[in-house]
Amino acid sequence: MQAYSACYDAGVPADLDTLGRAVKQVQYRHHRALDAQLAAVGTTLAQWDALRAIGRTPGASAHTLAVETFQSDQSFGTLANRLAAQDLITRRAGRGRRIEHRLTPAGRKILRAGHPIANDVFAASFAGLSETERSRLLGLLLRILRGHEAGPVPGTKP
């Protein structure tokens, strides 16, 4: 981020490429820090994120969870099979072809152990922002996301 902050003048309109890369770089830092620190509780970011999604929506379908975790259906299915093999989740037939997912006690334990790690990573990442600035940033990002809910992103298939 130093390359961007060193050349960015707050009085100049934001270059969209720089803005997009800065958002991506913050996300990349979060992912690297979370992956490194979640190893201490025996999981990866991909696994912990899947456990978090299942914990939020017990009984959800693989497709719903794939969307929630930013994965393809096939990738999530592979991950869910690994989590089931580790006895972190259960998968059972639901209505139709739907497969429902739930946390096991071991999965809940790993999920709980990861929360303080994630909180610490995010607290460190946003430490340079005041509460007001964090609220403003969240509001702006949510506004962007809501705009995309109205329709497909230009240049993508609906």
N, C-alpha and C positions, 0 to 999 in steps of 0.2 A: 504494500500500500504506500510505502514511502515514495516510490516513483510517481504515484498519482498525487499525493498530498504536497510533494515538493513543487510540482508544476501547476497545481490548481490554485487559481485566484478566486476567492469567494465572491468577488465583485463581477466576475465574468459569467455569462450564461453557461450552464453545464453542457459539455459535449456529451451527446447520448452514448457514444462508444465508451467514453471514460466512466460515465455513470453506470452503464451495464456491467462493465468489467469490475468496478468497485463493489457492486452488489455481489457479483460472483466470487470475488476474492474474499469478502467477509464470510460468505457461505463456505468456501473452501477451507478457510481457517477454522471455522466451527467444526467442520467434518474431520479435519486432521486432529484437532485437539480432542474431540469426542472419541474418535477411534482409538487414539493412544491411551486415553484415560479409562475408557470402558473396558479395556483389556484387563484391568485390575480386578474387575468383578466377573470376568470370564465371558465377556460378550463383545460383539462388534457394534458399530453404529447401525449397520443395516439390520442386525438381529434385534437390537434394543428398540429401534424405530418401529419394527414390526410388532414387538411386544407392546409398545406404547399404543399403537393403533388398535390392536386387539383388545387391550385393556380399556380403551375409550369406547369401543363398540363391540362388546362380547356378542358372539353369534353372527358377526358380519361375514359376508361372502368373500371369497378370494379376490374377486374383481374389485369390490369396494375397498378392500385392504390394499390391493395393488395401487389403486388410484391414490389412496391416502398416503402411501409411502413412496409415491413417485416411481413406481416400477411397472414393468409390463406384467400382464397376467401370468405369463410363463415364468418370469423371474421370481415373482412372488410365490408361485406354486413350488418352485425349487427351494426357496428359502423356508417356506412353511413346512415342507417335508423335513428339512434339516432341524427345524425347531421342534417338530414332533418327535423326531428320532432322539433328541436330547431331553425329551419329556418336559419341554417348556410350554407346549401348547397341545391341545387336543383338536382333532379335526373329525367332524362327523357329518354324515349326510343330512341335508336339510330338505327343503321343499324342491322338487324337481331335481335338477343336476347340481343344485347349490351345495357347497361344502361350507359348513359353519365352523368358526374358529373360536376357541376359548383358551384362556391362560390356565395353566396348572399351578399348584402352589409354588413349584420351583420357578415357573415363569414369572409369577407375581413377585417372588423374592428378587430375581434379577432386575425386573422393572423398577422396583422400589430402590434397589441399590444404585441404579443408574440416575435417578432423579437428582440427587445432590451433585453428582458429577456434572450433569447438564447445566444445572443452575450455576455452578461455579464457573464453567466455561463461558456461559452467556454473561454472567456478572462481570467477568474479567474483560470480555469483548466490548461490552457497552459501558464500562467504567468511566470512560472519558466523556460520556453524555450525561447531562442532568436528567432528572425525572421528566421535566417538561420536554426536553429534546427527544427522549426515548418515546414519549407519548406521541409527539409530532411525527417521528419516523414511523411508528406503528400505524398511525392514521393515514399517512401517505401511502405506505405499502398496501394497506387494506383497500384504499381507494383504487389503486392500480388493479388489485385482484378483483374487486367488484366490477370494474370496467370490463374485464375479460370474461366475467360470468355472463355478460349480456350477449356475447357472441364469440366466434372463434378469433384467435389472434390472426391478424393479417398475414397471409402467406402460408397458413396451415390449413389442413383439412378439418372440417367440422366434426 
